[in-house]
Amino acid sequence: MAADALERAPDRPPPAARDRERLLGVRAALAVVALTVTIGLPRFAAHTPDSYGYVQLARYLRGEVGREELVTPYAYRVLTPFIAAQLPWRDPSLSLAVMNVLCTIVAYLLFIRYLRLLLPSRADVNLGLLIAVVSFPTFAYSSEVLTDPAGFLALIAASSLLLEERPYAFSATVSLGILARDSVVVMVAVFLLYQALRERRMREPWPWITSLVVAVPPLVTLLALRRYFSDLPDVTGMPSLHQVWSNLRNPLRCASVLLTVGPPGLLLVAGWRRRGGAAFAMLPRREMQLLAAVTAVGVLFGLYSVVAFVMSGRYVWLTYPGLIPLAVVAGRDTFVARRLTTAANALFGR
């Protein structure tokens, strides 16, 4: 027995190392909170053209206005306004802004664990975390009167569950996330694409049956929401070339997209140009397939938003669970990444 204990002992880190890990985790969490609040503060409780729909939904849930004040698609995104309606502040805008800050902070804290499952070193995790937190979405969307931060939180949680091979928890998380932001349904496409990429596991019928079981609840949730609010007027435009032209000629819309995906995208391209396909050699095939699926679906949704919606960086924010790890893996040895890693280590600890 003593010999067995000696053999197992090296597998467990000493108490001092465990204490240091805990302290570094607390330090990173405090840094995330401080950075998110500070960066998002200038836009705290700021309104966009979409904000009125969410404020009216929160007021409806409080019983202050009638159903005739609601419009879709804003009424579909009921979860954040529902929670905000229960908070003590009289102004729903303040409640929604507080909820969004909290959702963004929790999303980034979950992102730390997600990155640790993917990346080999604390320095790489710190670099990925810095790119996510010190970003345009944190400034522009984390504290506005919107519902995107809750959707982003659902995306991070769902991506983590896919990485951990927990499909049924993934299905439940996406279903709940759809109540916060209907665009979270894109994670169903991520899941199906990820499964399709894993060719050897998908040659038998049983994995496809399991995939169907996982995909159905989120789709039923989305359809139920649309059915329940089907009597409301819809302000969503139809995809058109006119919408494309309107988006592309608006410099602020274009800038929001470029500022959101530009930093991780440029780092990814720089690493790819320097090392080619070898840039991703350190990633196991399964992780690479998941990151590719998340990034591809996120990019496609961003392109669809150019055709169908008012173009915004909010729609490509959902690429971050795939794009940022890929950018770190590919570009970690570039000059800019090394400088950023030094700053990230100083902030989050190493």
Residue pairs with C-beta under 8 A, 6 or more apart in sequence:
13 21
23 349
24 122
24 348
24 349
24 350
25 112
27 348
27 349
28 112
28 126
28 129
28 348
28 349
29 109
29 112
31 347
31 348
32 105
32 108
32 109
32 112
32 129
32 133
33 105
35 133
35 134
35 138
35 347
36 101
36 104
36 105
36 108
36 133
36 138
36 142
37 101
37 105
39 133
39 134
39 138
39 139
39 142
40 101
40 104
40 138
40 139
40 142
40 143
41 143
42 139
43 139
43 140
43 141
43 142
43 143
43 144
44 97
44 101
44 143
45 93
45 94
45 96
45 97
45 143
45 144
45 145
46 143
46 144
46 145
47 93
47 144
47 145
48 144
48 145
48 146
49 310
50 74
50 146
51 93
51 96
51 144
51 145
51 146
53 70
53 71
53 74
53 75
53 235
54 74
54 77
54 80
54 81
54 92
54 96
54 145
54 146
54 147
55 92
55 93
55 96
55 145
56 65
56 69
56 70
56 74
57 70
57 74
57 75
57 77
57 78
57 81
58 81
58 82
58 84
58 85
58 92
58 95
58 96
59 65
59 69
59 85
59 92
60 66
60 67
60 69
60 70
61 78
61 81
61 82
61 85
62 85
62 92
67 232
70 229
70 232
71 232
71 233
71 234
71 235
72 226
72 229
72 232
72 233
72 234
72 235
72 236
73 182
73 234
73 235
73 236
75 229
75 232
76 182
76 225
76 226
76 229
77 147
77 151
77 179
77 180
77 181
77 182
78 179
78 225
79 147
79 150
79 176
79 179
79 180
80 96
80 99
80 100
80 103
80 147
80 150
80 180
81 92
81 96
81 147
83 99
84 92
84 95
84 96
84 98
84 99
85 92
85 95
87 95
87 98
87 99
89 95
89 98
93 145
96 145
96 146
96 147
97 143
97 144
97 145
99 149
99 150
100 141
100 142
100 143
100 144
100 145
100 146
100 147
100 148
100 149
100 150
101 142
101 143
101 149
103 149
103 150
103 152
103 153
104 138
104 141
104 142
104 143
104 149
104 152
104 153
106 153
107 149
107 152
107 153
107 155
107 156
107 157
108 129
108 132
108 133
110 153
110 156
110 157
110 160
111 128
111 129
111 132
111 156
111 320
111 321
112 125
112 129
113 160
114 156
114 159
114 160
114 163
114 321
115 124
115 125
115 128
115 129
115 324
115 325
115 328
116 125
117 160
117 163
117 164
118 163
118 283
118 287
118 291
118 325
119 125
119 128
119 325
119 328
119 329
120 282
122 345
122 349
122 350
123 341
123 344
123 345
123 350
124 328
124 329
124 332
124 341
126 341
126 344
126 345
126 347
126 348
126 349
126 350
127 328
127 332
127 337
127 340
127 341
127 344
128 324
128 325
128 327
128 328
129 344
129 348
130 340
130 343
130 344
130 347
130 348
131 263
131 264
131 267
131 324
131 327
131 328
131 340
132 138
132 320
132 324
135 260
135 263
136 256
136 259
136 260
136 313
137 152
137 260
137 313
137 314
137 317
137 320
140 256
140 313
141 148
141 149
141 313
141 314
141 317
142 149
146 314
147 180
147 181
148 181
148 314
148 317
150 177
150 180
150 181
151 177
151 180
151 181
151 183
151 184
151 318
152 317
152 318
152 320
153 177
153 180
154 173
154 174
154 176
154 177
154 178
154 180
154 181
154 184
154 187
155 177
155 184
155 187
155 318
155 320
155 321
156 321
157 173
157 177
158 170
158 173
158 174
158 177
158 184
158 187
158 190
159 187
159 190
159 290
159 294
159 321
159 322
161 167
161 169
161 170
161 173
162 170
162 190
162 191
162 194
162 290
163 287
163 290
167 191
167 210
167 211
167 214
168 213
168 214
170 187
170 191
170 214
171 213
171 214
171 215
171 217
171 218
172 217
174 184
174 185
174 187
174 188
174 217
174 218
175 217
175 218
175 220
175 221
177 184
177 187
178 184
178 185
178 218
178 221
178 222
178 225
179 221
179 225
182 222
182 225
183 301
183 315
183 318
184 218
185 218
185 219
185 222
186 297
186 298
186 301
186 318
187 218
188 215
188 218
188 219
189 297
190 293
190 294
190 297
191 211
191 214
191 215
192 211
192 215
193 293
193 296
193 297
194 289
194 290
194 293
195 201
195 202
195 207
195 208
195 211
196 202
197 289
197 292
197 293
198 286
198 289
201 207
202 208
236 308
236 309
237 243
237 308
237 309
238 308
239 304
239 307
239 308
240 307
243 306
243 307
243 308
243 309
244 306
244 307
247 253
247 254
247 306
247 310
247 311
248 254
248 306
248 311
250 311
253 310
253 311
253 312
254 311
256 311
256 312
256 313
256 314
257 302
257 311
257 312
257 313
257 315
257 316
259 313
260 313
260 316
260 317
261 302
261 313
261 316
261 319
261 323
264 320
264 323
264 324
264 326
264 327
265 323
265 327
267 327
267 328
267 330
267 331
267 334
267 336
267 337
268 323
268 326
268 327
268 330
268 331
270 330
270 331
270 334
270 336
271 279
271 327
271 329
271 330
271 331
271 332
271 333
271 334
271 337
272 279
272 330
274 331
274 333
274 334
275 330
275 333
279 329
279 330
279 331
280 288
280 326
280 329
280 330
282 329
283 291
283 329
290 322
291 321
291 322
291 325
291 326
292 322
292 326
293 322
294 319
294 321
294 322
294 323
295 319
295 322
295 323
295 326
296 322
298 316
298 318
298 319
298 320
298 322
298 323
299 316
299 319
301 315
301 316
301 318
302 315
302 316
302 319
305 311
305 312
305 315
305 316
309 315
328 337
331 337
332 341
